[in-house]
Amino acid sequence: MGVFDRSVAQVTRQIKKYGELVTWKQVVQGAPTDLDKPWEPGTPIETEHLVKIVFLPILPGNKQWKKYLSETEVIIGNTLGLMAAGELTFVPDLKDVVIRDSKQLSINSVNRLAPNGQNILWWIDFNE
């Protein structure tokens, strides 16, 4: 039993309740097909996951909070996504893509809230 199990359960409950169901396309580079040329990557493998994400606009008020947490520049007008880490079976990556309302969103940054190493929440900065 982890120290933050209640926090993980609370985040999972709230995001299940208020989140939007989207398709997360995980892109993993395939193994080289030609063993004589191992530097040439193989065909990427895409895996789709259905996840719930709460989408929030990045406004001047919450820009400073996100900049403080992620230590990066934050563009006003992008979208912030919050995703519970409790039931995820994959690790989000910058190469991944999210499909929301038949619109493809690219990922600008991926950060996690993981005190004591226990994943609670992922926050993702999406480019519109």
C-alpha positions in Angstrom: 0.0 0.0 0.0 1.5 3.3 -1.1 1.6 6.5 0.8 -0.4 8.3 -2.0 -3.0 5.6 -2.8 -5.9 7.9 -1.7 -4.6 10.7 -4.0 -4.3 8.3 -6.9 -7.8 7.0 -6.3 -9.2 10.6 -6.0 -7.5 11.8 -9.2 -8.7 8.6 -11.1 -12.3 9.1 -9.9 -12.4 12.8 -10.8 -10.9 12.4 -14.3 -13.2 9.4 -15.0 -16.1 11.7 -14.0 -15.1 14.9 -15.8 -12.7 13.7 -18.5 -13.3 13.3 -22.2 -12.8 9.9 -23.8 -10.1 10.2 -26.5 -7.8 7.9 -28.5 -4.1 8.0 -27.5 -1.9 6.6 -30.3 1.4 5.4 -28.9 4.2 5.3 -31.5 7.1 2.9 -30.9 10.0 2.6 -33.3 10.1 -0.8 -34.9 13.2 -3.0 -35.0 15.5 -2.7 -38.0 14.4 -4.9 -40.9 17.8 -5.1 -42.5 20.4 -6.5 -40.1 23.3 -5.3 -42.3 22.0 -1.7 -41.8 21.0 -1.6 -38.1 21.1 2.3 -38.1 18.0 2.3 -40.4 14.9 2.0 -38.2 12.1 -0.3 -39.0 8.5 0.6 -39.5 6.9 2.4 -36.5 4.4 0.4 -34.5 1.2 2.3 -33.4 -0.9 1.1 -30.5 -4.2 2.8 -29.6 -5.4 3.3 -26.1 -8.8 4.8 -25.0 -8.1 7.2 -22.1 -10.0 9.9 -20.4 -8.4 13.4 -20.3 -9.6 16.6 -18.8 -8.8 19.4 -21.2 -8.2 22.9 -20.0 -7.2 26.1 -21.9 -3.9 27.6 -21.0 -4.7 31.1 -19.9 -2.5 33.8 -18.3 -3.7 32.8 -14.8 -2.7 29.1 -15.1 0.3 29.7 -17.3 2.5 30.7 -14.4 1.5 27.6 -12.4 2.3 25.3 -15.3 5.6 27.1 -16.0 6.6 26.7 -12.4 5.8 23.0 -12.4 7.4 22.0 -15.7 10.2 24.6 -15.8 9.5 25.2 -19.5 8.0 28.0 -21.6 4.2 27.7 -21.9 2.3 29.1 -24.9 -1.0 30.8 -24.2 -3.6 29.3 -26.5 -2.4 25.7 -26.2 -4.4 23.2 -24.3 -3.5 21.5 -21.0 -4.6 17.9 -20.5 -4.8 16.1 -17.2 -4.7 12.3 -17.2 -4.8 10.0 -14.2 -1.8 7.7 -13.9 -3.5 5.1 -11.7 -4.8 2.8 -14.4 -2.5 3.6 -17.3 -0.8 0.6 -19.0 1.7 2.7 -20.9 4.0 5.7 -20.4 3.1 8.8 -22.4 5.8 10.1 -24.8 6.4 13.2 -27.0 6.1 11.0 -30.2 2.6 10.0 -29.3 -0.5 11.6 -30.7 -4.0 12.2 -29.3 -7.2 12.1 -31.4 -9.9 14.3 -30.0 -13.1 14.9 -31.9 -11.5 13.5 -35.1 -8.7 16.1 -34.7 -5.1 15.1 -34.1 -3.3 16.8 -31.3 0.5 16.8 -31.1 2.2 16.8 -27.7 4.5 19.7 -26.7 5.4 18.4 -23.3 4.6 15.6 -20.9 5.1 15.9 -17.2 4.1 13.7 -14.3 3.2 14.3 -10.7 4.9 11.4 -8.8 5.8 12.2 -5.2 7.9 9.5 -3.7 8.0 7.8 -7.2 4.3 6.9 -7.1 2.6 8.2 -10.3 -0.5 10.2 -9.6 -1.2 12.4 -12.5 0.2 13.2 -16.0 -0.2 16.8 -17.4 0.3 17.2 -21.1 0.7 20.4 -23.1 -1.0 19.9 -26.5 -0.3 22.0 -29.6 -3.6 22.9 -31.3 
